[in-house]
Amino acid sequence: MNRSVKRTLARAGALGAAVSQRRFTLAFQPVVDLSTGLAHHHEVLVRFEDGASPYALIRMAEEFDIIEELDHAIVEQAVQRLASDRSGKLRLAVNVSGRTIGNEAYVDHIGRLLAKNDAARGRLIFEITETTAIDDLSVANAHIQSLRAMGSLVCLDDFGSGASSFRYLQELSLDIVKIDGRYVREMAASGRDGAMVRRLVELCGDLKIRTVAEMVETPEVEEIIRKAGVNFAQGWLFGRPADTPQPALKISAVKPMARRAGCPRVGGKPPRPPPCKRRRP
């Protein structure tokens, strides 16, 4: 037990050093607007130098209270990337833990970053994760509205992965909901999952909230989410995470009926990713 504790503490110390010294890089995965087939924005994903599982390290960061510093570090680099983008069209989505969004210091930090980098204003999206519970929803919602007032969209990530999803949807004023990939990946084989996604899309539509389906891997699933009315999609069908933001693989933005009538799909079917999702590869 002592050896296990020592190993865990050593890993936590190494992670803390990596975060404070910014020894990580960013990757970017396109999120596609299904009405156009083009990238609406890119999600920012973190990669650590040692090649260890980002998912495991992020969970450790939450457990050892390092996650807020990591969230601050990632958004700093994302804003720098937006400020250096000459096209002025790039939009980036950064993950924010439930713990961090409850802290006013994070909102103040964003305000200072945007004041120094006005070119990034309106091009930053925040994805609130459910891996750490939000303690005070009213405080979190006030911070969310401050971010929205700065011109940012706010998304609830991995909807359906936690027990508080519907409570969050009820208490927080949001722009986008990202449907957990577990419900999306097997939609072609499970009518039950498809029915759940359709009902969720209807609910979000009533609330004027747009939806993202993640882990879209096959043309069959893409067709199903189109029929369900999902607005955006993310997954290897549209592009893998890359060191620089890449255009989405061109997917014909046509109705399913036209595609069945013989409209070709460009790019073909990509390889299937590993069975365990890596939110921040």
Phi and psi in degrees as GROMACS dihedral restraints (atoms count N, CA, C in turn):
[ dihedral_restraints ]
;  ai    aj    ak    al  type     phi  dphi    fc
    3     4     5     6     1   -62.1    20    10
    4     5     6     7     1   -41.4    20    10
    6     7     8     9     1   -63.8    20    10
    7     8     9    10     1   -39.9    20    10
    9    10    11    12     1   -64.5    20    10
   10    11    12    13     1   -43.0    20    10
   12    13    14    15     1   -62.9    20    10
   13    14    15    16     1   -43.3    20    10
   15    16    17    18     1   -63.3    20    10
   16    17    18    19     1   -41.6    20    10
   18    19    20    21     1   -62.6    20    10
   19    20    21    22     1   -43.1    20    10
   21    22    23    24     1   -64.1    20    10
   22    23    24    25     1   -43.8    20    10
   24    25    26    27     1   -65.5    20    10
   25    26    27    28     1   -36.6    20    10
   27    28    29    30     1   -65.1    20    10
   28    29    30    31     1   -42.2    20    10
   30    31    32    33     1   -64.7    20    10
   31    32    33    34     1   -40.0    20    10
   33    34    35    36     1   -64.9    20    10
   34    35    36    37     1   -39.8    20    10
   36    37    38    39     1   -64.5    20    10
   37    38    39    40     1   -41.4    20    10
   39    40    41    42     1   -64.8    20    10
   40    41    42    43     1   -38.9    20    10
   42    43    44    45     1   -65.3    20    10
   43    44    45    46     1   -44.4    20    10
   45    46    47    48     1   -58.7    20    10
   46    47    48    49     1   -40.2    20    10
   48    49    50    51     1   -66.7    20    10
   49    50    51    52     1   -41.4    20    10
   51    52    53    54     1   -61.8    20    10
   52    53    54    55     1   -39.1    20    10
   54    55    56    57     1   -69.6    20    10
   55    56    57    58     1   -49.5    20    10
   57    58    59    60     1   -65.0    20    10
   58    59    60    61     1   -31.5    20    10
   60    61    62    63     1   -93.6    20    10
   61    62    63    64     1     3.7    20    10
   63    64    65    66     1    57.8    20    10
   64    65    66    67     1    41.9    20    10
   66    67    68    69     1   -91.9    20    10
   67    68    69    70     1    64.0    20    10
   69    70    71    72     1  -152.5    20    10
   70    71    72    73     1   162.6    20    10
   72    73    74    75     1  -123.3    20    10
   73    74    75    76     1   167.8    20    10
   75    76    77    78     1  -110.6    20    10
   76    77    78    79     1   145.5    20    10
   78    79    80    81     1  -122.5    20    10
   79    80    81    82     1   160.9    20    10
   81    82    83    84     1  -134.0    20    10
   82    83    84    85     1   127.9    20    10
   84    85    86    87     1  -121.0    20    10
   85    86    87    88     1   131.4    20    10
   87    88    89    90     1   -70.7    20    10
   88    89    90    91     1   143.6    20    10
   90    91    92    93     1  -114.6    20    10
   91    92    93    94     1   117.7    20    10
   93    94    95    96     1   -96.2    20    10
   94    95    96    97     1   137.0    20    10
   96    97    98    99     1   -79.0    20    10
   97    98    99   100     1   114.8    20    10
   99   100   101   102     1   -68.3    20    10
  100   101   102   103     1   -15.7    20    10
  102   103   104   105     1   -80.0    20    10
  103   104   105   106     1   -19.4    20    10
  105   106   107   108     1  -121.6    20    10
  106   107   108   109     1   -22.4    20    10
  108   109   110   111     1    78.9    20    10
  109   110   111   112     1     6.0    20    10
  111   112   113   114     1  -106.4    20    10
  112   113   114   115     1   159.5    20    10
  114   115   116   117     1   -67.5    20    10
  115   116   117   118     1   123.7    20    10
  117   118   119   120     1   -80.8    20    10
  118   119   120   121     1   -41.7    20    10
  120   121   122   123     1  -159.7    20    10
  121   122   123   124     1   178.2    20    10
  123   124   125   126     1  -123.0    20    10
  124   125   126   127     1   135.9    20    10
  126   127   128   129     1   -82.2    20    10
  127   128   129   130     1   137.5    20    10
  129   130   131   132     1   -89.2    20    10
  130   131   132   133     1   126.2    20    10
  132   133   134   135     1  -122.0    20    10
  133   134   135   136     1   144.8    20    10
  135   136   137   138     1  -103.1    20    10
  136   137   138   139     1   141.2    20    10
  138   139   140   141     1  -128.0    20    10
  139   140   141   142     1   130.3    20    10
  141   142   143   144     1   -95.5    20    10
  142   143   144   145     1   155.7    20    10
  144   145   146   147     1   -60.9    20    10
  145   146   147   148     1   -37.4    20    10
  147   148   149   150     1   -78.7    20    10
  148   149   150   151     1    -2.2    20    10
  150   151   152   153     1    75.6    20    10
  151   152   153   154     1     8.7    20    10
  153   154   155   156     1   -69.0    20    10
  154   155   156   157     1   160.6    20    10
  156   157   158   159     1   -58.8    20    10
  157   158   159   160     1   118.0    20    10
  159   160   161   162     1   -59.0    20    10
  160   161   162   163     1   -36.9    20    10
  162   163   164   165     1   -60.4    20    10
  163   164   165   166     1   -47.2    20    10
  165   166   167   168     1   -64.7    20    10
  166   167   168   169     1   -40.1    20    10
  168   169   170   171     1   -69.6    20    10
  169   170   171   172     1   -35.8    20    10
  171   172   173   174     1   -67.3    20    10
  172   173   174   175     1   -41.3    20    10
  174   175   176   177     1   -61.7    20    10
  175   176   177   178     1   -39.0    20    10
  177   178   179   180     1   -64.4    20    10
  178   179   180   181     1   -40.3    20    10
  180   181   182   183     1   -60.1    20    10
  181   182   183   184     1   -37.6    20    10
  183   184   185   186     1   -68.7    20    10
  184   185   186   187     1   -43.1    20    10
  186   187   188   189     1   -67.7    20    10
  187   188   189   190     1   -32.9    20    10
  189   190   191   192     1  -103.1    20    10
  190   191   192   193     1    16.4    20    10
  192   193   194   195     1    61.4    20    10
  193   194   195   196     1    39.1    20    10
  195   196   197   198     1  -106.6    20    10
  196   197   198   199     1    -7.6    20    10
  198   199   200   201     1   -64.2    20    10
  199   200   201   202     1   -34.6    20    10
  201   202   203   204     1   -65.2    20    10
  202   203   204   205     1   -42.2    20    10
  204   205   206   207     1   -63.4    20    10
  205   206   207   208     1   -39.1    20    10
  207   208   209   210     1   -64.2    20    10
  208   209   210   211     1   -43.7    20    10
  210   211   212   213     1   -60.6    20    10
  211   212   213   214     1   -40.9    20    10
  213   214   215   216     1   -63.2    20    10
  214   215   216   217     1   -44.6    20    10
  216   217   218   219     1   -64.4    20    10
  217   218   219   220     1   -41.2    20    10
  219   220   221   222     1   -66.3    20    10
  220   221   222   223     1   -44.2    20    10
  222   223   224   225     1   -68.3    20    10
  223   224   225   226     1   -30.9    20    10
  225   226   227   228     1   -59.7    20    10
  226   227   228   229     1   -47.7    20    10
  228   229   230   231     1   -67.8    20    10
  229   230   231   232     1   -35.7    20    10
  231   232   233   234     1   -64.1    20    10
  232   233   234   235     1   -43.0    20    10
  234   235   236   237     1   -64.9    20    10
  235   236   237   238     1   -40.1    20    10
  237   238   239   240     1   -60.5    20    10
  238   239   240   241     1   -39.7    20    10
  240   241   242   243     1   -63.9    20    10
  241   242   243   244     1   -43.5    20    10
  243   244   245   246     1   -64.3    20    10
  244   245   246   247     1   -40.7    20    10
  246   247   248   249     1   -65.0    20    10
  247   248   249   250     1   -28.8    20    10
  249   250   251   252     1   -90.0    20    10
  250   251   252   253     1    -4.2    20    10
  252   253   254   255     1   -77.8    20    10
  253   254   255   256     1   112.6    20    10
  255   256   257   258     1   -73.1    20    10
  256   257   258   259     1   -24.3    20    10
  258   259   260   261     1   -70.5    20    10
  259   260   261   262     1   -28.2    20    10
  261   262   263   264     1    72.1    20    10
  262   263   264   265     1     9.7    20    10
  264   265   266   267     1  -109.7    20    10
  265   266   267   268     1   -17.2    20    10
  267   268   269   270     1   -65.5    20    10
  268   269   270   271     1   134.1    20    10
  270   271   272   273     1  -125.3    20    10
  271   272   273   274     1   137.6    20    10
  273   274   275   276     1  -125.4    20    10
  274   275   276   277     1   139.6    20    10
  276   277   278   279     1  -109.6    20    10
  277   278   279   280     1   125.6    20    10
  279   280   281   282     1  -111.3    20    10
  280   281   282   283     1   146.1    20    10
  282   283   284   285     1   -81.9    20    10
  283   284   285   286     1   142.3    20    10
  285   286   287   288     1  -133.0    20    10
  286   287   288   289     1   127.5    20    10
  288   289   290   291     1   -74.2    20    10
  289   290   291   292     1   159.6    20    10
  291   292   293   294     1   -60.3    20    10
  292   293   294   295     1   -30.8    20    10
  294   295   296   297     1   -70.0    20    10
  295   296   297   298     1   -42.9    20    10
  297   298   299   300     1   -68.2    20    10
  298   299   300   301     1   -39.5    20    10
  300   301   302   303     1   -66.8    20    10
  301   302   303   304     1   -18.6    20    10
  303   304   305   306     1   -83.8    20    10
  304   305   306   307     1    -1.1    20    10
  306   307   308   309     1  -106.2    20    10
  307   308   309   310     1   121.5    20    10
  309   310   311   312     1   -62.2    20    10
  310   311   312   313     1   -25.5    20    10
  312   313   314   315     1   -60.9    20    10
  313   314   315   316     1   -31.8    20    10
  315   316   317   318     1   -66.8    20    10
  316   317   318   319     1   -45.1    20    10
  318   319   320   321     1   -63.0    20    10
  319   320   321   322     1   -41.6    20    10
  321   322   323   324     1   -61.3    20    10
  322   323   324   325     1   -40.1    20    10
  324   325   326   327     1   -61.5    20    10
  325   326   327   328     1   -44.1    20    10
  327   328   329   330     1   -62.7    20    10
  328   329   330   331     1   -42.5    20    10
  330   331   332   333     1   -59.5    20    10
  331   332   333   334     1   -42.2    20    10
  333   334   335   336     1   -67.4    20    10
  334   335   336   337     1   -40.8    20    10
  336   337   338   339     1   -61.2    20    10
  337   338   339   340     1   -44.6    20    10
  339   340   341   342     1   -71.5    20    10
  340   341   342   343     1   -30.5    20    10
  342   343   344   345     1   -64.6    20    10
  343   344   345   346     1   -33.4    20    10
  345   346   347   348     1   -85.4    20    10
  346   347   348   349     1   -21.9    20    10
  348   349   350   351     1  -130.4    20    10
  349   350   351   352     1    72.8    20    10
  351   352   353   354     1   -63.1    20    10
  352   353   354   355     1   -25.2    20    10
  354   355   356   357     1   -64.8    20    10
  355   356   357   358     1   -20.5    20    10
  357   358   359   360     1   -85.8    20    10
  358   359   360   361     1   -12.6    20    10
  360   361   362   363     1   -63.9    20    10
  361   362   363   364     1   134.9    20    10
  363   364   365   366     1    81.7    20    10
  364   365   366   367     1     0.7    20    10
  366   367   368   369     1  -121.5    20    10
  367   368   369   370     1    12.1    20    10
  369   370   371   372     1  -113.0    20    10
  370   371   372   373     1   131.5    20    10
  372   373   374   375     1  -119.9    20    10
  373   374   375   376     1   140.0    20    10
  375   376   377   378     1  -113.1    20    10
  376   377   378   379     1   126.0    20    10
  378   379   380   381     1  -106.7    20    10
  379   380   381   382     1   111.3    20    10
  381   382   383   384     1   -85.3    20    10
  382   383   384   385     1   122.4    20    10
  384   385   386   387     1   -91.0    20    10
  385   386   387   388     1   159.8    20    10
  387   388   389   390     1  -104.9    20    10
  388   389   390   391     1     9.2    20    10
  390   391   392   393     1   -67.5    20    10
  391   392   393   394     1   -27.8    20    10
  393   394   395   396     1  -120.8    20    10
  394   395   396   397     1   129.4    20    10
  396   397   398   399     1   -66.8    20    10
  397   398   399   400     1   146.3    20    10
  399   400   401   402     1   -83.7    20    10
  400   401   402   403     1   121.7    20    10
  402   403   404   405     1   -73.4    20    10
  403   404   405   406     1   -44.1    20    10
  405   406   407   408     1  -126.6    20    10
  406   407   408   409     1   103.4    20    10
  408   409   410   411     1   -68.2    20    10
  409   410   411   412     1   -33.4    20    10
  411   412   413   414     1   -67.1    20    10
  412   413   414   415     1   -40.3    20    10
  414   415   416   417     1   -66.6    20    10
  415   416   417   418     1   -45.3    20    10
  417   418   419   420     1   -59.4    20    10
  418   419   420   421     1   -41.1    20    10
  420   421   422   423     1   -65.8    20    10
  421   422   423   424     1   -36.7    20    10
  423   424   425   426     1   -62.5    20    10
  424   425   426   427     1   -40.1    20    10
  426   427   428   429     1   -68.9    20    10
  427   428   429   430     1   -37.8    20    10
  429   430   431   432     1   -61.2    20    10
  430   431   432   433     1   -42.5    20    10
  432   433   434   435     1   -67.5    20    10
  433   434   435   436     1   -31.0    20    10
  435   436   437   438     1   -65.6    20    10
  436   437   438   439     1   -41.5    20    10
  438   439   440   441     1   -64.6    20    10
  439   440   441   442     1   -40.7    20    10
  441   442   443   444     1   -65.4    20    10
  442   443   444   445     1   -36.0    20    10
  444   445   446   447     1   -66.2    20    10
  445   446   447   448     1   -23.2    20    10
  447   448   449   450     1   -82.3    20    10
  448   449   450   451     1     0.6    20    10
  450   451   452   453     1    99.1    20    10
  451   452   453   454     1     8.1    20    10
  453   454   455   456     1   -96.4    20    10
  454   455   456   457     1   148.8    20    10
  456   457   458   459     1   -87.7    20    10
  457   458   459   460     1   150.6    20    10
  459   460   461   462     1  -125.9    20    10
  460   461   462   463     1   131.5    20    10
  462   463   464   465     1  -120.9    20    10
  463   464   465   466     1   141.2    20    10
  465   466   467   468     1   -92.2    20    10
  466   467   468   469     1   115.8    20    10
  468   469   470   471     1   -84.5    20    10
  469   470   471   472     1   151.4    20    10
  471   472   473   474     1    52.5    20    10
  472   473   474   475     1    45.7    20    10
  474   475   476   477     1   -60.7    20    10
  475   476   477   478     1   128.4    20    10
  477   478   479   480     1   103.5    20    10
  478   479   480   481     1   -10.2    20    10
  480   481   482   483     1   -83.0    20    10
  481   482   483   484     1   -19.4    20    10
  483   484   485   486     1  -124.4    20    10
  484   485   486   487     1   165.1    20    10
  486   487   488   489     1   -73.1    20    10
  487   488   489   490     1   -15.6    20    10
  489   490   491   492     1   -99.1    20    10
  490   491   492   493     1     6.1    20    10
  492   493   494   495     1   -53.4    20    10
  493   494   495   496     1   -51.2    20    10
  495   496   497   498     1   -69.8    20    10
  496   497   498   499     1   -32.5    20    10
  498   499   500   501     1   -65.2    20    10
  499   500   501   502     1   -42.3    20    10
  501   502   503   504     1   -60.5    20    10
  502   503   504   505     1   -43.8    20    10
  504   505   506   507     1   -62.5    20    10
  505   506   507   508     1   -32.5    20    10
  507   508   509   510     1   -76.3    20    10
  508   509   510   511     1   -37.7    20    10
  510   511   512   513     1   -95.6    20    10
  511   512   513   514     1   -20.5    20    10
  513   514   515   516     1  -109.7    20    10
  514   515   516   517     1   136.5    20    10
  516   517   518   519     1   -90.1    20    10
  517   518   519   520     1   113.2    20    10
  519   520   521   522     1  -125.1    20    10
  520   521   522   523     1   167.1    20    10
  522   523   524   525     1  -104.0    20    10
  523   524   525   526     1   -34.0    20    10
  525   526   527   528     1  -140.5    20    10
  526   527   528   529     1   147.1    20    10
  528   529   530   531     1  -123.1    20    10
  529   530   531   532     1   129.5    20    10
  531   532   533   534     1  -100.2    20    10
  532   533   534   535     1   120.8    20    10
  534   535   536   537     1   -78.6    20    10
  535   536   537   538     1   129.1    20    10
  537   538   539   540     1   -55.1    20    10
  538   539   540   541     1   137.0    20    10
  540   541   542   543     1   -62.5    20    10
  541   542   543   544     1   -21.7    20    10
  543   544   545   546     1   -62.7    20    10
  544   545   546   547     1   -32.6    20    10
  546   547   548   549     1   -81.3    20    10
  547   548   549   550     1   -21.8    20    10
  549   550   551   552     1   -90.2    20    10
  550   551   552   553     1   -44.0    20    10
  552   553   554   555     1   -57.2    20    10
  553   554   555   556     1   -40.0    20    10
  555   556   557   558     1  -102.3    20    10
  556   557   558   559     1    19.3    20    10
  558   559   560   561     1   -59.9    20    10
  559   560   561   562     1   -34.5    20    10
  561   562   563   564     1   -66.0    20    10
  562   563   564   565     1   -25.1    20    10
  564   565   566   567     1  -102.6    20    10
  565   566   567   568     1   -12.5    20    10
  567   568   569   570     1  -126.8    20    10
  568   569   570   571     1   109.8    20    10
  570   571   572   573     1   -65.2    20    10
  571   572   573   574     1   -28.5    20    10
  573   574   575   576     1   -66.2    20    10
  574   575   576   577     1   -45.4    20    10
  576   577   578   579     1   -63.1    20    10
  577   578   579   580     1   -39.5    20    10
  579   580   581   582     1   -62.1    20    10
  580   581   582   583     1   -39.6    20    10
  582   583   584   585     1   -65.6    20    10
  583   584   585   586     1   -39.3    20    10
  585   586   587   588     1   -64.2    20    10
  586   587   588   589     1   -42.2    20    10
  588   589   590   591     1   -65.6    20    10
  589   590   591   592     1   -42.4    20    10
  591   592   593   594     1   -60.5    20    10
  592   593   594   595     1   -43.6    20    10
  594   595   596   597     1   -65.7    20    10
  595   596   597   598     1   -38.4    20    10
  597   598   599   600     1   -65.5    20    10
  598   599   600   601     1   -40.5    20    10
  600   601   602   603     1   -63.1    20    10
  601   602   603   604     1   -40.8    20    10
  603   604   605   606     1   -61.5    20    10
  604   605   606   607     1   -43.6    20    10
  606   607   608   609     1   -62.4    20    10
  607   608   609   610     1   -46.7    20    10
  609   610   611   612     1   -63.7    20    10
  610   611   612   613     1   -36.8    20    10
  612   613   614   615     1   -60.9    20    10
  613   614   615   616     1   -40.7    20    10
  615   616   617   618     1   -63.2    20    10
  616   617   618   619     1   -31.4    20    10
  618   619   620   621     1   -91.3    20    10
  619   620   621   622     1     5.3    20    10
  621   622   623   624     1    62.2    20    10
  622   623   624   625     1    37.6    20    10
  624   625   626   627     1  -114.1    20    10
  625   626   627   628     1   132.7    20    10
  627   628   629   630     1   -83.6    20    10
  628   629   630   631     1   161.7    20    10
  630   631   632   633     1  -125.5    20    10
  631   632   633   634     1   149.1    20    10
  633   634   635   636     1  -123.1    20    10
  634   635   636   637     1   133.1    20    10
  636   637   638   639     1  -102.3    20    10
  637   638   639   640     1   122.4    20    10
  639   640   641   642     1  -100.7    20    10
  640   641   642   643     1   166.0    20    10
  642   643   644   645     1    59.7    20    10
  643   644   645   646     1    40.5    20    10
  645   646   647   648     1   -82.6    20    10
  646   647   648   649     1   113.3    20    10
  648   649   650   651     1  -114.6    20    10
  649   650   651   652     1   -20.0    20    10
  651   652   653   654     1  -131.2    20    10
  652   653   654   655     1   155.4    20    10
  654   655   656   657     1   -60.1    20    10
  655   656   657   658     1   -31.7    20    10
  657   658   659   660     1   -64.0    20    10
  658   659   660   661     1   -44.1    20    10
  660   661   662   663     1   -68.3    20    10
  661   662   663   664     1   -37.9    20    10
  663   664   665   666     1   -59.7    20    10
  664   665   666   667     1   -41.6    20    10
  666   667   668   669     1   -64.4    20    10
  667   668   669   670     1   -39.4    20    10
  669   670   671   672     1   -65.8    20    10
  670   671   672   673     1   -43.1    20    10
  672   673   674   675     1   -70.4    20    10
  673   674   675   676     1   -30.1    20    10
  675   676   677   678     1   -61.1    20    10
  676   677   678   679     1   -47.4    20    10
  678   679   680   681     1   -61.6    20    10
  679   680   681   682     1   -33.8    20    10
  681   682   683   684     1   -73.7    20    10
  682   683   684   685     1   -14.0    20    10
  684   685   686   687     1    92.6    20    10
  685   686   687   688     1    14.6    20    10
  687   688   689   690     1   -63.5    20    10
  688   689   690   691     1   141.7    20    10
  690   691   692   693     1   -85.9    20    10
  691   692   693   694     1   -42.5    20    10
  693   694   695   696     1  -129.5    20    10
  694   695   696   697     1   159.1    20    10
  696   697   698   699     1  -142.1    20    10
  697   698   699   700     1   149.1    20    10
  699   700   701   702     1  -139.6    20    10
  700   701   702   703     1   140.3    20    10
  702   703   704   705     1   156.4    20    10
  703   704   705   706     1   174.8    20    10
  705   706   707   708     1   -66.4    20    10
  706   707   708   709     1   -16.8    20    10
  708   709   710   711     1   -62.5    20    10
  709   710   711   712     1   -29.8    20    10
  711   712   713   714     1  -106.0    20    10
  712   713   714   715     1   -13.7    20    10
  714   715   716   717     1   149.7    20    10
  715   716   717   718     1   142.9    20    10
  717   718   719   720     1   -87.7    20    10
  718   719   720   721     1   162.8    20    10
  720   721   722   723     1   -59.7    20    10
  721   722   723   724     1   139.4    20    10
  723   724   725   726     1  -136.8    20    10
  724   725   726   727     1   161.7    20    10
  726   727   728   729     1   -67.2    20    10
  727   728   729   730     1   -25.1    20    10
  729   730   731   732     1  -128.8    20    10
  730   731   732   733     1   149.4    20    10
  732   733   734   735     1   -60.9    20    10
  733   734   735   736     1   124.4    20    10
  735   736   737   738     1  -111.3    20    10
  736   737   738   739     1   151.2    20    10
  738   739   740   741     1   -60.3    20    10
  739   740   741   742     1   149.6    20    10
  741   742   743   744     1   -66.1    20    10
  742   743   744   745     1   149.2    20    10
  744   745   746   747     1   -57.7    20    10
  745   746   747   748     1   133.7    20    10
  747   748   749   750     1   -68.6    20    10
  748   749   750   751     1   115.2    20    10
  750   751   752   753     1  -114.7    20    10
  751   752   753   754     1   125.7    20    10
  753   754   755   756     1   -59.9    20    10
  754   755   756   757     1   122.1    20    10
  756   757   758   759     1   -87.1    20    10
  757   758   759   760     1    70.8    20    10
  759   760   761   762     1  -126.8    20    10
  760   761   762   763     1   164.9    20    10
  762   763   764   765     1   -70.6    20    10
  763   764   765   766     1   150.7    20    10
  765   766   767   768     1   -54.8    20    10
  766   767   768   769     1   -34.9    20    10
  768   769   770   771     1   -62.9    20    10
  769   770   771   772     1   -40.9    20    10
  771   772   773   774     1   -65.1    20    10
  772   773   774   775     1   -36.5    20    10
  774   775   776   777     1   -68.5    20    10
  775   776   777   778     1   -38.5    20    10
  777   778   779   780     1   -66.4    20    10
  778   779   780   781     1   -25.3    20    10
  780   781   782   783     1   -77.7    20    10
  781   782   783   784     1    -3.1    20    10
  783   784   785   786     1   124.5    20    10
  784   785   786   787     1     7.5    20    10
  786   787   788   789     1   -69.7    20    10
  787   788   789   790     1   122.6    20    10
  789   790   791   792     1   -74.8    20    10
  790   791   792   793     1   155.0    20    10
  792   793   794   795     1  -107.2    20    10
  793   794   795   796     1   134.6    20    10
  795   796   797   798     1   -88.8    20    10
  796   797   798   799     1   137.5    20    10
  798   799   800   801     1    99.5    20    10
  799   800   801   802     1   -26.3    20    10
  801   802   803   804     1    74.6    20    10
  802   803   804   805     1  -171.2    20    10
  804   805   806   807     1   -90.9    20    10
  805   806   807   808     1   125.3    20    10
  807   808   809   810     1   -78.5    20    10
  808   809   810   811     1   166.6    20    10
  810   811   812   813     1   -65.2    20    10
  811   812   813   814     1   150.0    20    10
  813   814   815   816     1   -76.8    20    10
  814   815   816   817     1   134.0    20    10
  816   817   818   819     1   -74.0    20    10
  817   818   819   820     1   171.1    20    10
  819   820   821   822     1   -58.6    20    10
  820   821   822   823     1   154.2    20    10
  822   823   824   825     1   -64.9    20    10
  823   824   825   826     1   -25.8    20    10
  825   826   827   828     1   -94.9    20    10
  826   827   828   829     1   124.9    20    10
  828   829   830   831     1   -67.9    20    10
  829   830   831   832     1   140.6    20    10
  831   832   833   834     1  -117.5    20    10
  832   833   834   835     1   100.9    20    10
  834   835   836   837     1   -62.7    20    10
  835   836   837   838     1   -38.3    20    10
  837   838   839   840     1  -126.3    20    10
  838   839   840   841     1    73.4    20    10
